[in-house]
Amino acid sequence: MGTENQSSAGVKAGATGLLCLITVVFLFQTLLENYIYSASYLDEAVSAFFLAFYVVSLLTSAQIRTRELAVCCLVVLTAGAGIYGNLKFGIQDASSAIVIDIVSHFKFAAVFLGVSAFCRTFHVDYRSVVRLPVRIAKCYLAVLFVFGVANLFVNLGMYGEYRYGLRTYAFIFGTPGIVTNTVLMIVMLLLMESALFPGRSNVLFLVIAEAVLVMVIKSRSLILAAVFLILYVSLIIQNKQSMRLRTVAVAVVAGIIGYPQYQKYFVNGVKANLGQAPRLLFLEGGIQLYKDHFPFGTGFGTFGSSTAASHYSSIYYTLGFDSVTGMSPEDPRFLNDTFWPMIFGQLGFAGTVPFVLLLFGVLSMIYGKAVECGNKYVRLAAFWYAANVLISSIQSNYPGNNSMVMLTFMVTMMPFAVTAAKSTETDVLSEERNGH
């Protein structure tokens, strides 16, 4: 019995340490990418690990949950449609580009399935998982805040452009969006700590996080800051159970804040392109490809993806993108600044339908798990996660971004953490009663 207990304790410690390590790695991945090129593949490595774990768990248990089976089937249908487009039209001849793009499309689903299986399999001390990362995250947030305030008054070279007469905030990343993604990860850690440690509301640090998002001064960061405020007041302060009316309010706020950027990027275009808006060109191009290649698209790595940019797609010459500033082979900085047009163009009708069902299905399952666990901080995290995915995917290839993987990892783990904490507290109370 003693040996078995030691073995069980060792497995628990190992599982706890692994989740803690992944959390810390995700917290600093974007920072590491500035100095180590291979660090950009850390989220892919984590996704591959959890996918492998999920497959092994299926093979050993010979059981699969109905909803997870649906997720797997939708992945297969979507991937099948894209691969058929590659084989039929032969636009992308680099197999590595196709494989990388497939991974990018589905790594969030792999993490969701794998983390769920991992948390079901192992007994984990989730409080120990977040104890160290959240302390680091608070220090990290303080540094971001201090330099963010300084950036408003002194030119530290930490900005991307001027908006409303102020410098946007990019810290040392070079891109303001990465600051936003980093703050999202920190906020998720703060919410998880609040969920696991009653009494630690982390109000001060959440206010600081909101301030950093506002100092980024990009439409996405401003929208997410406003959405978080609405959700926090509704779910934490007012303890609302129904969010239907608040969801409408969130949509209205997002529309008001985002409209000027919609005008700039979807209608008027950036100055360099003299009215040619890259995102509008992508939307028009995606619709054209959807029609021309119906019901299948052009295949993975051919339109709108990072690999379509790095392996400059021949489609871009056909659509005239090569003559547009920021969309040419020499200057491709806008070439993966889209998402839904990429889905329409690359996957066609046959791939778009299952992919939409996949994405919304995973979001729904994550939110459903959050509601079931009965913790308002977890519910807030899941709702904000879904809002972020939907908002961010309008203006960028966010579901393929490392931030999507990081946040999926966090919000998938959180309901399991709260449930495990409740179970532990119940066991302790039971032992105390039996002792008396």
Buried (B, 14 or more C-beta within 10 A) or exposed (E): EEEEEEEEEEBBEEBBBBBBEBBBBBBBBBBBBEEEEEBEBBBBEBBBBBBEBBBEBBEEEEEBEEBBEBBBEBBEBBBBBBBBBBEEBEBBEEEEBBEBBBBBBBBBBBBBBBBBBBBEBBBBBBBBBBBEBBEBBBEBBEEBBEBBBEBEEEEEEBBBEEBEEEBBBBBEBEBBBBBBBBBBBBBBBBBBBBBBBEEBBBEEBBEBBBBBBBBBBBBBBBBBBBBBBBBBEBBBEEEBEEBEEBBEBBBEBBEEBBEEBBEBBBEBBBEEBEEBBBBBBBBEBBEBBBEEBEEBBBBBBBBBBBBBBBBBBBBBEBBEBBEBBBBBEEEBEBBBBBBBBBBBBBBBBBBBBBBBBBBEBBBEBBBEBBBEBEBBBBBBBBBBBBBBBBBBBBBBBBBBBBBBBBBBBBBBBBBBBBBBBEEBEEEEEEEEEEEE
